[in-house]
Every structure is written in C-alpha cells, then in structure tokens.
C-alpha cells in the first residue's frame, strides 16, 4: 500500500515537472515554491497518521500486500525454474532421459511425452474438391 502511495507521489511529481506545451500562463493565483513544499509536508504528515485513524484499512491493506508478495514470490520461483530447465535442456541437447524426481522435472517429462505425433500424422487427409454447382440453370 505504501508502494502505491510512493508511486503516485513520484508520478505526480514527474507530471508536474513536465512542460505544459503551451506558451500561455495559466489564469489565477500563482503558488510559491515554499507554499507547495509546506503543503506537501503537511500531506505526508497526514498520511503518516492514516493507520491511527483507520486501523482496519491498514490491517486489510497489509494482509493484501502480504498475499500479493507471496504470490509474486511463488510466480518468480516458477519462472526461474522454467527458465533454468529450458536453458539446461538447450545445453544438453534436449535429453530428458535423467530426472532427479522433482515435480517440475516430472511435469516437463509428461509434457514432452504428449507431443509424439510426427508431421505426417498431423497432416490433414486429402479430399476431392466439391462438385461445381451451376446456379444459372437451377431446375
């Protein structure tokens, strides 16, 4: 949750600092840099007190962040194992004769055993073209 707040802050800062593309000055009152800094520091101070005001929201937010973190970690682990196995297979020339009993290795071996058809087996059988129907002389 704090990551999202930091990301929103930095994205807002970048958008503020980008040039507007127009040569006209906006109408209305101008904000001084010192006023903007004091407003930003007041906002950060208010955000620090958010969990004191809304403890339920912070509790749920931390649980969601924890679950997302564990899912991201599990996904990264699966991706790492897949890439490692793929690179290992390319280095050894695709030999799947030896497996050390890991579930990922067995799953990859089972996946390879499913692709046993040859290109000749996959080719569609020949069919004669459909007879030509003349629609001008329909009876």
C-alpha positions in Angstrom: 0.0 0.0 0.0 2.8 2.4 0.8 4.4 1.4 -2.5 1.3 2.7 -4.3 1.4 6.0 -2.4 5.1 6.4 -3.2 4.5 5.6 -6.9 1.6 8.1 -7.0 3.7 10.7 -5.4 6.6 10.3 -7.8 4.3 10.0 -10.9 2.6 13.2 -9.8 5.9 14.9 -9.4 7.0 13.9 -12.8 3.8 15.1 -14.3 4.1 18.5 -12.6 7.6 19.0 -13.8 6.9 18.1 -17.5 6.5 21.1 -19.7 2.9 22.0 -20.5 3.4 22.6 -24.2 1.7 25.9 -24.3 3.3 29.3 -24.1 0.3 30.9 -22.2 0.5 31.3 -18.4 -2.5 29.8 -16.6 -5.0 32.3 -15.2 -5.5 32.6 -11.5 -3.2 32.8 -8.5 0.3 31.5 -8.6 1.6 29.2 -5.9 5.0 29.9 -4.4 7.5 27.1 -4.0 7.6 27.5 -0.3 3.8 27.1 -0.1 3.9 24.0 -2.2 6.6 22.4 0.0 4.7 23.2 3.1 1.5 21.7 1.6 3.5 18.5 0.6 5.0 18.1 4.0 1.5 18.5 5.6 0.2 15.8 3.3 3.0 13.4 4.2 2.4 14.1 7.9 -1.3 13.4 7.4 -0.6 10.1 5.6 1.6 9.0 8.4 -1.4 9.3 10.7 -3.6 7.3 8.4 -3.2 4.0 10.2 -4.0 5.6 13.5 -7.3 6.9 12.1 -8.2 3.8 10.0 -6.7 0.7 11.7 -9.0 -1.7 9.8 -7.9 -0.3 6.5 -4.3 -0.7 7.4 -4.8 -4.2 8.6 -6.6 -5.3 5.4 -4.0 -3.5 3.3 -1.1 -5.2 5.0 -2.8 -8.6 4.5 -3.4 -7.9 0.8 0.2 -6.7 0.4 1.5 -9.8 2.1 -0.6 -12.1 -0.1 0.4 -10.3 -3.2 4.1 -10.5 -2.2 3.9 -14.3 -1.6 2.1 -14.8 -4.9 4.7 -12.7 -6.7 7.5 -14.7 -5.0 5.9 -18.0 -6.0 5.4 -16.8 -9.6 9.0 -15.7 -9.7 10.2 -19.1 -8.4 8.1 -20.9 -11.1 9.5 -18.6 -13.8 13.1 -19.1 -12.5 12.6 -22.9 -12.5 11.1 -22.9 -16.0 13.9 -20.7 -17.4 16.6 -22.8 -15.7 15.1 -26.0 -17.0 14.8 -24.6 -20.5 18.4 -23.4 -20.6 19.6 -26.8 -19.1 17.7 -28.6 -21.9 19.3 -26.4 -24.6 22.7 -27.0 -23.2 22.3 -30.8 -23.0 20.6 -31.1 -26.4 17.1 -31.9 -25.1 18.0 -35.2 -23.4 15.2 -36.0 -20.9 16.5 -39.4 -20.0 17.6 -38.5 -16.5 15.3 -36.8 -14.0 16.1 -36.4 -10.3 12.5 -36.8 -9.2 11.5 -33.2 -8.8 7.8 -32.4 -9.5 8.8 -29.8 -12.1 11.0 -32.3 -13.9 8.3 -34.9 -14.0 5.8 -32.4 -15.2 8.1 -31.4 -18.1 8.7 -35.1 -18.9 5.0 -35.7 -19.0 4.5 -32.6 -21.2 7.1 -33.9 -23.7 5.5 -37.3 -23.8 2.3 -35.8 -25.1 3.9 -34.5 -28.3 4.6 -37.8 -30.0 2.9 -37.3 -33.4 5.1 -36.9 -36.5 4.4 -34.2 -39.1 2.9 -36.9 -41.4 0.4 -37.8 -38.6 -0.6 -34.2 -38.2 -1.2 -33.6 -42.0 -4.9 -33.4 -43.0 -6.2 -36.2 -45.2 -6.7 -35.4 -48.9 -10.2 -34.6 -50.0 -11.5 -34.2 -53.5 -12.8 -30.7 -54.4 -16.6 -30.2 -54.0 -18.5 -30.5 -57.3 -19.2 -27.2 -59.0 -22.8 -26.1 -58.8 -24.2 -24.0 -61.7 -26.7 -21.6 -60.2 -27.8 -20.1 -63.6 -29.6 -23.3 -64.7 -31.2 -24.3 -61.5 -34.2 -26.6 -62.0 
